[in-house]
Amino acid sequence: MQDKTKYLLDESEMPKAWYNIQADLKVPVPPVLHPGTLKPIGPDDLAPLFPREIILQEVSTEREIEIPGPVQEIYKLWRPAPLYRAHRLEKALGTLAKIFYKYEGVSPAGSHKPNTAVPQAFYNAAEGVKRLTTETGAGQWGTSLSFAGQIFNLEILVFQVRVSYDQKPYRRAVMETYGARCLPSPSNETEYGRKVLAERPDHPGSLGIAISEAVELAVQRDDTKYALGSVLNHVLMHQTIVGLEVIKQLEMADVYPDVIVGCTGGGSNFGGIAFPFIGQGLRGGKMPRIVAVEPAACPSLTRGKYAYDFGDTGHMTPLTKMHTLGSSFTPPGFHAGGLRYHGMAPLVSHVKELNLIEAVAYNQVECFAAGVLFARAEGIVPAPEANHAIKGAIEEALRCKREGRSETIVFNLCGHGHFDMTSYQKYFAGELTDESYDEAELAMALSGLPSVS
Ligand SMILES: *Cc1c(COP(=O)(O)O)cnc(C)c1O
């Protein structure tokens, strides 16, 4: 056994296919429904939004889907990503547990999101699409798609949630550096945006509203399609390159994980690290415990209902069965912007229902405390979203300490926090609070779920 700090793969060892968990699920994920007819949708229904290859991937039951050569070439700008053993964090905690983390902050955008932005841009360009619209909250997805778009000569239009647009000018500057156009949402450029602004001119925006605006523009023009950075099956599949690399890296370390931890916003970085391991378990191998960590202020897996719901506020998307807080739910303004979404990926929701994963929720102040402890031990300043995974991993390591166990814990450090330093400043100034959502608003949002028999 090699007891190292860093486990690096060669470029030639980078996985050449993504893993599709749909191949190994004995109970298939419930179908996506047309919002009008409530019947399962077919490929033609999605054609205005996505290129054909992406639609096929969305419903594929092939176990392995080959990563196109040009996508592999771009991946190699930062992949394979390193896996670290957190020796110094282990010491700081006084735990017998071995803690490993996969670091996705080495990508150009500083998070896992380019893993799907690059193939999405590639497939669109290959099918003749000229322009992609999308939404972004904190800006990580918009940045990633802007980067991928310029590689494949696509025009990128990003609707950024108004509060983030105002509060995070550097993210916008990065998107513009990559050549994208970025608009605050709600905007005056769509019918839905104008409707929202008419009701409330100072609306702070939300991911659900920005999705509605991006979708509206995509369906209007033949040369324009839409790209989503999380939630959908193909997005989670593209992210499995993370877990597939981790499997090889843990072999180098000669260990198998007892616990895998990831943070969940829409579920993509979590699915990315967890699904290849769940797949091994479903095919008869060892099944680790898998823990999803979500923010207590937007707790779709732990407090949401497993039901059919819209992906957006304007009700333009198809209906998917997922853990949801209701499409009209607006979470309080906590700092992990990437985790402020009302729903959860249908595939993550499905494996939760099958009891293949667990879920816990933590508040933002305790997550920042975990992130600061991690930064001081390991040197990397994590994204506020990633702090949730760190908090989850630390809790597991402290449990091992209490129980005198030396388990192996692996978590996904999905991004760095270099554009989130305002939130760290607030944490150090004691200005961060644990805002809870309004129970009455949640009840109202859940009572408004579409009725599907
Ligand atoms: C977008 C983002 C998330 C949340 O999205 P998932 O699909 O749940 O992964 C988490 N962490 C970072 C760093 C992000 O950029």
The ligand as an SDF file (V2000), in Angstrom:
LIG
                    3D

 15 15  0  0  0  0  0  0  0  0999 V2000
  -23.2840   24.2880   -9.1170 C   0  0  0  0  0  0  0  0  0  0  0  0
  -22.4910   23.8300   -7.9930 C   0  0  0  0  0  0  0  0  0  0  0  0
  -23.0280   22.9530   -7.0330 C   0  0  0  0  0  0  0  0  0  0  0  0
  -24.4310   22.4600   -7.0540 C   0  0  0  0  0  0  0  0  0  0  0  0
  -24.7900   21.6960   -8.1590 O   0  0  0  0  0  0  0  0  0  0  0  0
  -24.8750   20.1080   -8.1520 P   0  0  0  0  0  0  0  0  0  0  0  0
  -25.5420   19.8060   -9.4310 O   0  0  0  0  0  0  0  0  0  0  0  0
  -25.6780   19.6970   -6.9660 O   0  0  0  0  0  0  0  0  0  0  0  0
  -23.4900   19.6080   -8.0870 O   0  0  0  0  0  0  0  0  0  0  0  0
  -22.2160   22.5370   -5.9980 C   0  0  0  0  0  0  0  0  0  0  0  0
  -20.9550   22.9660   -5.8990 N   0  0  0  0  0  0  0  0  0  0  0  0
  -20.3970   23.8040   -6.8010 C   0  0  0  0  0  0  0  0  0  0  0  0
  -18.9840   24.2190   -6.6150 C   0  0  0  0  0  0  0  0  0  0  0  0
  -21.1480   24.2490   -7.8740 C   0  0  0  0  0  0  0  0  0  0  0  0
  -20.6060   25.0660   -8.7690 O   0  0  0  0  0  0  0  0  0  0  0  0
  1  2  1  0
  2  3  1  0
  2 14  2  0
  3  4  1  0
  3 10  2  0
  4  5  1  0
  5  6  1  0
  6  7  2  0
  6  8  1  0
  6  9  1  0
 10 11  1  0
 11 12  2  0
 12 13  1  0
 12 14  1  0
 14 15  1  0
M  END
$$$$
